[in-house]
Amino acid sequence: MRLLVLGGTEFAGRAVVEAALGRGWEVTVLNRGRHRPPPGVRALQGDRTASDGLAALADGEWDVVVDTWSAAPRAVDDAARLLRGRAGRYVYVSTCSVYAWPAPAGYTEDAPLVEGAEPDADGTDYARDKRGAEIAVVDAFGADSSVLVRAGLILGPYENIGRLPWWLDRIARGGTVLAPGPRELPLQYIDVRDMAEWILGAAERELSGPYNMISPQGHATMGSLLEACVQVTGATAELRWTEPDVILKAGIEPWTQLPVWVPPGSDMHGALQSADVSRAVASGLVCRPVEETVADTWKWLRDIGGSAPRRPDRPSPGLDPAVEAEVLRGL
């Protein structure tokens, strides 16, 4: 299989590239050249925000294109139109945020979508930009030759958002850790490598359409995630499980200040941790244990010196140690 990855050096794109190389695929990447791609790929350089940024793709044919772009949808529109007729399938890594907020618990791929998205927009907000890019892909390649991977929370090695790395770093420091409860709170996320393997399998089987790309409900819990962090770091950390009301009354923001966590029964939990993923599972999605995701992410962090890269267009997650200490004193 001949694969073109638009990006291919960071997080989701890199995971796709490495998985494809592992299958013996012929891989081409196009990016700005700021990060070195894995060895074994054909590397092309281009800035998709520039007028001539796709010039390196003027020639060539591929079986499948994978695109992870998350800014102005016009860049996806330009690429999809340029590659139409020279690529067999276009896989766009989108997001569950394209569903109208708040998506109800148990929502499927048929749930209402955000309104006002345009495929040739210069940029609006995250949800409409992603939805606009979806429209661009389907317009150019058709519904039968496009795949919309609506990812939820993505974790694993190479994470450049900082959610799981923050928890690992915090727990590695030891001491009493503010653990947002309940301990048995179900989580949904996708290991980036499991998503990459599903994407390649979808291309081989010529799948099409939208797929909620996240683990089944109950695949992990807040307890299994944080306890895995304690285990792999070897830290002398004590998880102090704390009721959601206590955390919220302290003014702590779910998801951002306490990454991954959202309070049960809230719109956020319904939208971010309660998707129906039966379509993805029926089409081959397999999710590795949370312990493996945590252990491999910790190993990667140590291999790169302990400091995870961060995307400049995303806020830094995590809780101020002083705020954590103040809440713990009141327990």
C-alpha positions in Angstrom: 0.0 0.0 0.0 1.2 3.5 -0.8 0.4 5.9 2.0 0.6 9.7 2.1 0.5 11.3 5.5 -0.1 15.1 5.7 2.0 15.8 8.8 3.5 12.5 10.0 6.0 13.6 12.6 3.9 14.3 15.7 1.5 12.3 17.8 -1.4 10.9 15.7 0.4 11.3 12.4 3.6 9.8 13.6 1.7 6.8 15.1 0.1 6.2 11.7 3.5 6.4 9.9 5.2 4.0 12.3 2.3 1.5 12.1 2.4 1.7 8.3 6.1 1.1 8.2 5.6 -1.9 10.4 3.2 -3.3 7.8 5.8 -2.8 5.1 3.9 0.0 3.4 5.5 2.7 1.2 5.1 5.9 3.1 5.4 9.5 2.0 5.0 12.5 4.4 4.5 16.2 3.8 5.2 18.6 6.5 7.0 21.9 7.2 10.3 20.1 8.2 10.3 21.3 11.8 10.4 17.7 13.1 12.3 14.7 11.7 10.0 11.9 10.4 10.8 8.3 11.3 13.5 6.7 9.1 12.2 4.8 6.1 9.8 7.4 4.7 9.9 9.7 1.7 9.9 13.2 3.2 8.4 16.1 1.3 8.4 19.6 2.6 5.6 22.2 2.4 3.6 24.6 4.5 -0.1 24.2 4.0 -0.8 27.7 5.1 1.3 29.1 2.3 0.0 29.8 -1.2 2.4 27.2 -2.7 2.5 24.9 0.3 1.3 21.9 -1.6 3.7 22.2 -4.6 5.6 19.1 -3.5 2.4 17.1 -4.1 1.9 18.2 -7.7 2.8 14.7 -8.9 2.3 11.2 -7.5 -0.4 8.7 -6.7 -1.3 7.0 -3.4 -3.7 4.3 -2.2 -4.7 6.3 0.9 -4.1 9.7 2.4 -4.2 10.4 6.1 -4.7 14.0 7.3 -4.7 15.1 10.9 -5.1 18.9 10.3 -6.9 20.8 13.0 -6.8 24.5 12.0 -8.5 26.3 9.2 -10.4 23.8 7.1 -9.4 25.6 3.9 -6.0 23.7 4.1 -7.9 20.4 4.0 -10.1 21.6 1.2 -7.0 22.5 -0.9 -5.3 19.2 -0.2 -8.3 17.1 -0.9 -9.1 18.8 -4.2 -5.5 18.6 -5.3 -5.3 14.8 -4.5 -8.7 13.9 -6.0 -8.2 11.4 -8.7 -4.6 10.6 -7.5 -5.5 8.9 -4.2 -7.9 6.0 -3.6 -9.1 7.0 -0.2 -8.9 10.0 2.1 -8.9 9.4 5.9 -9.4 12.5 8.0 -8.7 12.4 11.7 -11.5 14.5 13.1 -13.0 14.8 16.6 -16.2 14.0 18.6 -16.3 17.7 19.1 -18.1 18.0 15.7 -21.3 16.9 17.4 -23.6 19.7 18.6 -22.9 20.4 22.2 -23.8 18.8 24.5 -23.9 15.5 22.7 -26.2 13.1 24.7 -24.8 10.1 26.5 -24.7 7.2 24.2 -24.5 9.3 21.0 -23.8 7.6 17.7 -22.4 8.8 14.4 -25.9 10.0 13.5 -26.1 12.6 16.3 -26.6 16.2 15.3 -23.5 18.1 14.1 -22.3 21.6 14.8 -23.8 24.2 12.4 -22.1 27.0 10.5 -19.1 24.9 9.3 -17.7 25.8 5.9 -15.0 23.7 4.0 -13.2 26.8 2.6 -13.2 28.8 5.9 -10.0 30.5 7.1 -10.7 29.4 10.7 -13.4 29.8 13.2 -13.3 27.5 16.3 -12.1 24.0 16.9 -15.4 22.2 16.4 -16.4 24.1 13.2 -12.9 23.9 11.8 -12.9 20.1 12.1 -16.4 19.8 10.8 -15.6 22.1 7.9 -12.6 19.8 7.1 -14.9 16.8 7.1 -17.2 18.5 4.6 -14.2 19.3 2.4 -13.0 15.7 2.3 -16.4 14.3 1.5 -17.0 16.9 -1.2 -13.7 16.1 -2.9 -13.6 12.3 -2.5 -17.2 11.4 -2.1 -18.8 9.5 0.8 -17.7 6.1 -0.5 -14.0 7.0 -0.6 -13.6 9.1 2.6 -13.3 8.0 6.2 -14.0 10.4 9.1 -12.2 9.3 12.3 -14.1 11.2 15.0 -11.6 10.7 17.8 -12.3 11.3 21.5 -9.5 11.7 24.1 -6.3 10.5 22.5 -3.5 9.2 24.8 -0.2 7.4 24.4 3.4 7.9 23.4 4.2 11.2 21.6 1.3 13.0 23.2 1.8 16.7 22.6 -1.3 17.9 24.5 0.1 17.0 27.9 -2.8 15.3 29.7 -1.4 11.9 30.6 2.2 13.3 30.8 0.9 15.7 33.4 -0.6 13.0 35.6 2.6 10.9 35.2 4.8 13.8 36.2 2.6 14.8 39.1 2.4 11.3 40.5 6.1 10.8 40.0 6.7 13.7 42.4 5.1 11.6 45.1 3.2 12.8 48.2 -0.5 13.0 48.5 -2.2 13.4 45.2 -5.7 15.0 44.7 -7.4 12.2 42.8 -10.8 13.3 41.4 -13.5 10.8 42.1 -15.3 8.6 42.1 -12.6 6.0 41.7 -14.9 3.8 39.6 -15.7 6.7 37.2 -15.7 5.1 33.7 -13.4 6.7 31.1 -13.3 6.6 27.3 -10.1 7.3 25.4 -8.1 5.9 22.5 -4.5 4.9 22.5 -3.0 6.7 19.5 -1.5 3.4 18.3 -4.8 1.6 18.4 -6.3 4.4 16.4 -3.4 4.2 13.9 -3.9 0.4 13.4 -7.6 0.8 12.9 -7.0 3.6 10.3 -4.7 1.3 8.3 -7.1 -1.6 8.5 -9.9 0.6 7.4 -7.9 1.6 4.3 -7.1 -2.0 3.5 -10.8 -3.0 3.8 -11.9 0.1 1.9 -14.2 1.3 4.7 -16.0 4.7 4.5 -18.0 7.1 6.5 -17.8 8.5 10.1 -16.6 6.4 13.1 -16.5 7.4 16.7 -12.9 6.5 17.6 -12.7 5.9 21.3 -12.6 2.9 23.6 -15.8 1.2 24.7 -17.5 2.6 27.8 -15.9 1.1 30.9 -12.7 0.1 29.2 -10.9 2.0 31.9 -11.8 4.0 35.0 -10.3 7.0 36.7 -8.9 4.6 39.3 -7.3 2.2 36.9 -5.7 5.1 35.0 -4.2 6.8 38.1 -3.2 3.5 39.8 -1.4 2.5 36.7 0.5 5.8 36.9 1.5 5.0 40.5 2.6 1.6 39.5 4.8 2.5 36.5 6.5 5.5 38.1 7.3 3.6 41.3 6.4 6.7 43.2 5.5 6.9 46.9 2.3 8.7 46.0 -1.0 8.4 47.9 -4.1 8.9 45.8 -6.6 10.9 47.9 -9.9 10.2 46.2 -12.1 13.3 46.4 -15.8 13.8 45.7 -16.6 15.8 42.6 -18.5 18.4 44.6 -15.5 19.2 46.7 -13.4 19.7 43.6 -15.9 21.9 41.8 -16.6 24.0 44.9 -12.8 24.8 44.9 -13.1 26.3 41.5 -11.0 23.6 39.8 -11.8 23.2 36.1 -12.5 19.6 35.0 -10.7 18.4 31.9 -8.1 21.2 31.9 -6.8 21.6 35.5 -7.5 18.0 36.2 -6.8 16.4 32.8 -9.0 13.6 31.6 -11.5 13.9 34.5 -15.0 15.3 34.1 -17.7 15.0 36.8 -20.2 12.2 36.5 -23.7 13.1 35.5 -22.6 16.3 33.8 -23.0 17.4 30.2 -19.2 17.1 29.9 -19.2 13.5 30.9 -22.0 12.6 28.6 -20.3 14.3 25.7 -16.7 13.3 26.4 -16.9 9.9 28.0 -20.1 8.3 26.9 -20.0 7.8 23.1 -21.4 4.7 21.4 -18.5 3.1 19.6 -20.2 -0.1 18.4 -19.6 0.8 14.8 -15.8 1.1 15.3 -15.6 -2.1 17.3 -17.6 -4.0 14.7 -15.2 -2.8 12.1 -12.1 -4.0 13.9 -11.2 -1.5 16.7 -9.2 -3.3 19.4 -8.1 -1.3 22.5 -5.0 -2.3 24.5 -5.2 -2.3 28.4 -4.8 1.1 30.1 -1.8 -0.2 31.9 0.0 -0.7 28.6 -0.8 2.8 27.5 0.4 4.3 30.7 3.6 2.2 30.9 4.6 3.0 27.3 3.9 6.7 27.7 6.1 6.8 30.8 8.9 5.0 29.0 8.7 7.5 26.1 8.8 10.4 28.6 11.9 9.0 30.2 13.5 8.3 26.8 13.1 12.0 25.8 14.3 13.3 29.1 11.0 13.7 31.0 9.6 16.8 29.3 6.8 16.2 26.8 6.5 18.4 23.8 3.5 20.8 23.8 1.4 22.1 20.9 1.5 25.9 20.9 -2.2 26.1 20.0 -3.4 24.2 23.0 -3.5 25.4 26.6 -1.2 23.7 29.1 -3.2 21.3 31.3 -2.7 20.7 35.0 -3.3 22.0 38.5 -1.3 24.5 40.4 0.5 22.7 43.3 -0.7 25.5 45.6 -4.3 24.9 44.7 -3.9 21.2 45.1 -2.3 21.6 48.6 -5.1 24.0 49.7 -7.8 21.5 48.7 -6.0 18.6 50.4 -5.7 20.6 53.6 -9.5 20.9 53.7 -10.1 17.2 53.4 
